[in-house]
Amino acid sequence: MDLRIPMGLMFLIVGAILTIYGLVTQGSPIYEKSVGMNINLIWGLVMLVFGGTMFLLGRRSQAKPAPPVEGTTRPLGRSAH
């Protein structure tokens, strides 16, 4: 299994949670410390993009069949000398 698939899913889930939280708390006084920027929404969207990219790259690499390796068609056991 490609490590990018579960890692992408993890970032997608956490990014979705942060994005939803950022949307729900928009305009809240908790963002006064961050100069009025909704950090939860921004980083939630960044994590969604990163997670989606990792997940899609992992799925795409599994969809391609592995290329055949040259020289593996000779029989095992005896050399061809």
C-alpha positions, 0 to 999 in steps of 0.5 A, spaced: 500 500 500 502 506 498 503 511 504 500 517 500 493 514 501 492 514 508 496 520 509 492 524 504 486 521 507 488 523 514 490 530 512 483 531 508 479 529 514 483 534 519 483 539 513 475 538 513 474 539 520 479 545 521 475 548 515 468 547 518 470 550 524 473 556 521 467 557 517 462 556 523 467 561 527 468 566 522 467 573 525 469 571 532 473 575 537 478 569 537 481 571 531 483 578 534 490 575 536 491 573 529 490 580 526 483 578 524 485 573 519 481 566 520 487 561 521 483 555 522 479 556 515 486 558 511 490 552 514 484 548 513 484 549 506 491 548 505 490 541 508 485 539 504 489 541 498 495 537 500 491 531 503 487 531 496 494 531 492 497 526 496 491 521 496 490 522 488 497 521 487 497 515 491 491 512 487 494 514 480 500 510 482 496 504 484 492 504 477 498 504 473 501 496 472 508 495 474 513 495 468 516 489 466 523 488 468 528 486 462 531 480 463 527 476 467 524 471 462 530 466 463 528 460 467 530 460 474 536 455 476 540 454 471 544 460 467 544 461 460 552 460 459 
